[in-house]
Amino acid sequence: MRRGSEDVAEMAEALGMLFRYCINSPGELATLAQELDNVHHYLLIQRYRYGDRFTYEEHIENEDVMDSSLPVMTLQPLVENAVLHGLETKVDGGVVHVAVSGTEQKIVAVVKDNGQGFPEETLVQLRQAMECYDREGTIPDDGHGIGFLNVYRRLRLFYGTAAEFTVESRAGEGTEI
């Protein structure tokens, strides 16, 4: 900041906050507000990489859910997947949308993008990996969907089968988790 590089200072601060959140909270619960702050730090960093190629939209239906608990690093990996895998090839007009509704006891969080989506066979593989985890407690190492499957695994560890997790995607249209 002393050298007039406020944007570099802002990005460095966001990166530090992102790292601090990841390092200081493994295996813990966070509030929805903390999770969304982490998403905002991640997106600030991505703005320097992608510029205005995509926009971020957030809709919180009921502010009471902001104090609800969920596992650390639940939303950011899904937003990261939307940016890196969904919008990577989009020159402009990309949108990542996070919508949250529900009550303090049960929240519904949706991460959606209008990116490239993925083929049906990939969707089938992800669903099979989720089923494998539910059956055997392991996730197949096929090199795909690591962040996505880690979020799924952590939700199952914390909430068991009460955690509902769905993924829909169409090639060329986007993905919704």
N, C-alpha and C positions, 0 to 999 in steps of 0.2 A: 504494500500500500504506500510505503514511503517513496517508491519510485513511480507512482502513478499507475500501477497495474491493478486497479481495483477488481477487474474481472478475474485475474489470476488469483488474487487473494480470496475472492468469493468462491471460486472453484476449489481452492485448497481447503477452505473452511468446510465446504460441503463434503469433500472427500474425507476429511478428518472426522466429521460427524458420522458419516456412513461407516467408516472403520470402527469408530468407538462403539457404535451401536452393535455391530456384529461381534466385536471382541468381548465386550462387557456383558453380553446377554445370552450366551449360548445355552440352549436348553431351558430357557425361561419363558415366562409369559410377558407380554407387553400389552399396553392399551391400544385400541384402534387408533387413537390420536398419535401415539408414538410410531406406530407402523406407517401411518400416512406421512408423518414428518420424515421418516426414513425414505419413503418413496419420493418425496419432494427433493431431498438431498440428491438422490440418485438421478432424478430428472434434470436437476440443475447442471450436473456434470455432463449428462448426455446432450444438453443444449449446446455445449461447446463443440461437441463432435458433429451433431446433426443440424445445428442451426434451427431454422424454421420448417424443416421437412415434415415435422409432425406436431400435433397439439395434444395437450393433456386435458382431459375433462374429468371432473370429480363431482359426484352427486351423493350427498349424505341425506337420506330421507328423514332420519330421526336423529337429532343431535344427541339424544340420550345414549346412543350406542358408542359414542366416542370414548367412554370409560370402560367398555367391554374388553375382556381379555382374549387374546389369541396368541399362539406361539410366535416368538420372535422370528422375523424373516419369513412371514407368510405372504405378504402382498408384494414386496419389492422383487422377489425372484419371478413372480408372474408378470409384473410390469416389465421387468428386464427381458423376459422371453418375448413379450409383445413387441418391444422396441427392436431387439436384436434379430429375432427370427421372423416376426411379422412384418415389420416396417423397413427392414434393412434395404430392400431393393426398391422401395417406394421413393420416387424423386420428391414428391410433395403431396400434401393432402392427407397424410397419415394421421390417424387419431387413435389414442389410447384412452379408454374410458373406464373409470373405476366408479362403481355404484355400490352403495352400502345401504341396507335397510334392515329392519327387524327390531328386536328388543335387546335389553342387556343380557338376557338369558340365551337368546338365539339370534345371531346375526347372519345375514346373507351378504356376501361380498362377491361382486362380479367384476372380472377384469376382461375387457373386450378390446379388440383392435380391428381395424379395417384393412389389415395387411394381406400378405400372400396366402395365409392359411396353410394347411398342409394336406397332402393326399389322404384318401381314405385308409390306405394301408398303414400310414403312420398313426392315424387315429386308432386303428385297431390294435397296433402294437402298444400304444400308451395304455389303452384300456386293459389289455392282457397283462401288462406289467403291474397295473393297479390290482387286478384280480390275483395275480401271483403273490403280491405282498399280503393281501388279505388272507390267502390260503396258507402260505408258507413263511411269511414274515421276512422275505427277502425280495429285493428288487433285481431283476435280471440286468446284467451289465451289457447292454447293447450299444452304449455310446450315445443314446438319444434321450432327451427329456430329463436330464439329471436334476436341474432346478425344479422343474415341474414335479417330478417324482419325489424329491426330497420334501417339498411342501406337503404332498399327499401323505407321505410317511409320518411327518411330524403331526399333522392333523389327526391321523389314526392313533398315534401314540398318546396324544393328549386327550382325545375325545372318543376313541373307539369308533364303533359303527354309527354313533350319533352324528359324526362328521360326514356330511354329504359333499361329494366332490364330483363335479361333472365337467366334461370338456366337449365342446362342439367346434368343429372347424370345417370349412369348405375351401378347397384350393381356389385362390384368386379372390376370396371374399372376406377372409379374416377368421379370427378365433375368439371363442368366448369360454372362459373358465369360471 
